[in-house]
Amino acid sequence: MNRGDLERLSRDELIELVLRLQRPEKTSRNSSKLPSSDRKEKRENSRPGGAKPGHEGHARALSDDPDAFEDHVPSRCPCCGLVFGEDAERALIGECDEIELPPIRPFVRRHRRFSIRCAGCGATTEAPPPATAQGTPFGPRIHALAVYLKSMQLFSYERLRMAMSDLFGLSISEGALMNMFKRTKTAFETRQAAALATLRRARFVACDETGAHIEGVNAFQWVFCCKEAVVHDVDFSRGAQVVRDALDGHRPAVWIIVPAIVGGAYGRRPTWSSLGQVWRSVMSDRRATRILA
């Protein structure tokens, strides 16, 4: 709009134009617009993204132990057309690595039993069944992979079954996966008992719980911490009995826990004043300060 256009406007139109220009721009703070639609303000002294001048570049280091080598050698001279022989002197001018995963497929060993008829007495002797025939067909590496994906990567049974099929070509039912975890439970019982024993001797203990789901049912994930051990426990209860079972009568000198649980576990509900005294005790003790850090 130029000067001539403004001169042709009436007084009311000029007033409306001035008022419209004075209105603030609509943002998520003064209207129903989404925050993602707001215009981002340019920060003062902001620098453009990317590497800055003088920045030393970084590249992936070459492997110390490559599995194979592939040499690239010129075949002829581009200047005179001379064909290079196999014994021509060469100089290494560059290297780079190509990294790829090998095809992953299950290794299947078929166990076959035979019987032999004795030529002397005519009796038939059968080979004893192997240990695999008496238990699961899945080996220890498959058990370890299933435990890792379930406990560390938090795969559900359905996603774990799909991952075994899509990544490794293994057809495993959810029931077979559950049986794997039951079989591997004994391998963790010794370490679990040692962690509980350490927790029940600790002077400083912190614990809390959060929601969890077990086969579609609401449950609680409990965690008990001390300096030397961390104990996880999943229970369908949020009550103080879970704490009593974990500590087994142990009363730590300093116990950091949800106030409602403390009241249920020890028969009384602490006040904010008593919790403040606990906090000051913890912060004044060097050992406790390291635990909280």
C-alpha positions in Angstrom: 0.0 0.0 0.0 1.5 3.3 -1.1 0.8 7.0 -0.2 -1.9 7.3 -2.9 -3.8 4.3 -1.5 -3.8 5.8 2.0 -5.0 9.2 0.8 -8.1 7.5 -0.8 -9.1 5.8 2.5 -11.8 7.3 4.7 -11.2 8.3 8.3 -12.8 5.2 9.7 -10.8 3.0 7.4 -7.5 4.7 8.5 -8.4 4.3 12.2 -9.2 0.6 11.6 -5.9 0.1 9.8 -3.9 1.8 12.6 -5.6 -0.4 15.2 -4.9 -3.5 13.2 -1.2 -2.7 13.0 -1.1 -2.1 16.7 -2.5 -5.5 17.6 0.1 -8.0 18.8 0.9 -10.9 16.6 -1.1 -14.0 17.5 1.0 -16.6 19.3 0.2 -19.6 21.5 0.4 -17.2 24.5 -2.5 -14.9 23.4 -4.6 -17.2 21.2 -5.5 -20.9 20.6 -2.6 -21.4 18.2 -0.3 -24.4 18.8 3.1 -23.7 20.4 4.8 -25.3 17.4 3.5 -22.6 15.2 5.3 -19.8 17.1 8.1 -18.0 15.3 11.4 -18.7 17.0 13.3 -15.6 18.1 16.9 -15.3 17.1 19.1 -15.5 20.1 21.7 -12.9 20.7 25.2 -13.8 19.8 23.9 -17.1 18.3 26.2 -18.9 15.9 25.3 -21.0 12.9 25.2 -24.7 13.2 27.8 -27.1 11.9 31.5 -27.2 12.4 33.2 -23.9 13.4 36.3 -22.5 11.6 39.4 -24.2 13.0 37.5 -27.3 14.2 39.6 -30.4 13.9 37.6 -33.0 11.9 37.0 -36.5 13.2 36.5 -39.7 11.3 35.8 -43.4 12.2 39.0 -45.2 13.1 40.0 -48.1 10.9 39.6 -51.6 12.4 42.6 -53.1 14.0 41.7 -56.6 12.8 39.9 -56.6 9.4 38.4 -59.9 8.3 39.2 -59.5 4.6 41.1 -57.2 2.2 40.1 -56.0 -1.2 42.8 -54.3 -3.2 42.1 -51.7 -5.9 44.9 -51.4 -8.5 44.9 -49.3 -11.7 45.1 -51.5 -14.9 46.8 -49.0 -17.4 48.4 -45.7 -17.5 46.0 -42.9 -18.5 48.8 -40.9 -20.2 50.4 -43.4 -22.6 48.0 -46.4 -22.3 50.7 -48.8 -21.0 49.1 -51.9 -19.4 50.5 -52.5 -15.9 51.7 -56.0 -15.1 50.9 -57.9 -12.0 54.5 -57.4 -10.7 54.4 -53.6 -11.2 55.6 -51.7 -8.2 52.7 -50.2 -6.2 52.3 -47.8 -3.3 49.5 -47.7 -0.8 47.7 -44.3 -1.0 44.6 -44.8 1.0 42.4 -47.2 3.0 38.8 -47.3 4.1 36.6 -49.9 5.8 33.3 -51.3 4.7 31.4 -52.7 7.6 28.5 -55.2 7.3 26.8 -57.8 9.4 27.1 -61.4 8.1 23.9 -63.3 7.3 22.4 -64.4 10.6 20.6 -67.7 10.6 20.1 -70.3 13.3 22.7 -73.1 13.5 20.7 -76.4 13.6 22.5 -79.6 14.7 20.4 -82.7 14.1 20.9 -85.4 16.7 20.2 -88.9 15.3 20.1 -92.1 17.4 21.0 -95.4 15.9 20.6 -99.0 17.1 23.0 -101.8 16.2 22.1 -105.5 16.1 24.9 -107.7 17.6 26.2 -110.3 15.1 27.2 -112.6 17.9 24.0 -112.9 20.1 21.5 -111.0 18.0 20.6 -108.5 20.7 19.8 -104.9 19.6 21.6 -102.0 21.4 20.2 -98.5 21.2 22.2 -95.3 21.6 21.1 -93.3 24.7 19.1 -90.2 24.0 21.2 -86.9 24.1 20.6 -84.3 26.7 18.9 -82.1 24.1 16.2 -84.6 23.7 15.3 -84.4 27.4 15.1 -80.6 27.6 14.8 -77.5 25.4 16.1 -77.4 21.8 17.3 -73.8 22.2 20.9 -73.3 23.3 22.4 -71.0 26.0 23.1 -68.2 23.5 19.5 -68.0 22.6 18.5 -68.0 26.2 21.0 -65.2 27.0 19.7 -63.1 24.0 16.1 -63.5 25.1 16.9 -62.5 28.7 18.9 -59.4 27.5 16.1 -58.2 25.1 13.4 -58.7 27.7 15.2 -57.3 30.8 17.5 -54.6 29.3 15.6 -53.5 26.2 12.1 -54.0 27.7 10.7 -56.0 24.8 7.2 -57.4 25.3 6.6 -61.1 24.6 5.0 -60.3 21.3 7.8 -57.9 20.2 10.4 -60.4 21.4 8.8 -63.2 19.4 8.7 -61.0 16.3 12.4 -59.9 16.7 13.5 -63.5 17.0 11.7 -64.3 13.8 12.6 -61.2 11.8 16.2 -60.8 12.8 17.4 -64.5 13.3 14.8 -66.6 11.5 13.8 -68.3 14.7 10.3 -69.4 15.2 9.7 -69.3 19.0 6.3 -69.1 20.7 5.6 -66.7 23.6 5.1 -69.8 25.8 8.6 -71.1 24.9 10.0 -67.6 25.7 8.4 -67.7 29.1 9.8 -71.2 29.8 13.3 -69.8 28.9 13.0 -67.2 31.6 11.9 -69.8 34.1 14.9 -71.9 33.3 17.4 -69.0 33.6 15.9 -67.9 36.9 18.3 -70.2 38.9 21.3 -68.5 37.3 20.4 -65.2 39.0 19.3 -66.5 42.4 22.8 -66.6 43.9 23.5 -63.0 42.9 20.0 -61.9 44.1 20.6 -63.5 47.5 24.0 -61.7 47.8 22.4 -58.3 46.8 19.6 -58.8 49.4 22.2 -59.7 52.1 24.2 -56.5 51.3 21.0 -54.4 51.4 20.0 -55.8 54.8 23.4 -54.7 56.2 23.5 -51.2 54.7 23.4 -48.2 56.9 21.8 -46.0 54.2 18.9 -47.3 52.1 16.7 -45.6 49.6 13.6 -47.2 48.0 10.7 -46.3 45.8 8.1 -47.9 43.5 6.5 -47.1 40.1 3.8 -48.7 38.1 4.4 -51.7 35.9 2.3 -54.1 33.7 2.5 -57.9 33.9 0.6 -59.6 31.1 -1.9 -56.7 31.1 -2.3 -56.5 34.8 -1.3 -53.5 36.9 1.6 -54.1 39.2 4.5 -52.2 40.9 8.2 -52.1 40.2 10.1 -51.7 43.4 13.7 -50.7 43.7 15.9 -50.7 46.8 19.3 -49.0 46.7 22.4 -48.8 48.9 25.9 -48.0 48.0 27.0 -51.6 47.2 23.8 -53.1 45.8 20.5 -52.4 43.9 17.6 -54.8 44.3 14.6 -54.8 41.9 11.3 -56.5 42.8 8.0 -56.7 41.0 4.9 -57.2 43.1 1.2 -56.7 42.7 1.1 -54.9 46.0 2.1 -51.3 46.9 1.8 -52.0 50.6 4.4 -51.8 53.3 4.7 -55.6 53.4 6.8 -55.5 50.3 9.3 -53.3 52.2 9.2 -55.6 55.3 9.9 -58.7 53.1 12.8 -56.9 51.4 14.5 -55.6 54.5 13.6 -58.6 56.6 13.6 -56.7 59.9 16.7 -54.5 59.1 16.4 -50.9 60.2 18.9 -48.7 58.4 20.3 -45.6 60.1 19.1 -43.4 57.3 16.2 -44.5 55.1 15.0 -42.4 52.2 11.5 -43.5 51.2 8.0 -42.3 50.4 6.5 -41.1 53.7 3.3 -43.1 53.3 5.3 -46.3 53.0 7.4 -45.5 56.0 4.2 -45.0 58.1 2.9 -48.4 57.0 6.2 -50.3 57.4 7.0 -48.9 60.9 3.6 -48.2 62.3 3.8 -44.4 62.3 3.7 -41.7 59.7 6.7 -39.3 59.9 6.3 -35.6 59.9 8.0 -33.2 57.6 10.2 -32.1 60.5 11.4 -35.7 61.0 12.1 -36.0 57.3 14.1 -32.8 57.4 16.2 -34.2 60.2 16.9 -37.3 58.1 17.9 -35.1 55.2 20.3 -33.0 57.3 21.8 -36.2 58.7 22.4 -37.6 55.2 24.0 -34.4 53.9 26.3 -34.1 57.0 27.7 -37.6 56.4 30.4 -37.8 53.7 29.5 -41.4 53.0 25.8 -40.6 52.5 26.6 -37.6 50.4 28.5 -39.9 47.9 25.5 -42.2 47.8 23.1 -39.4 47.0 25.4 -38.0 44.3 
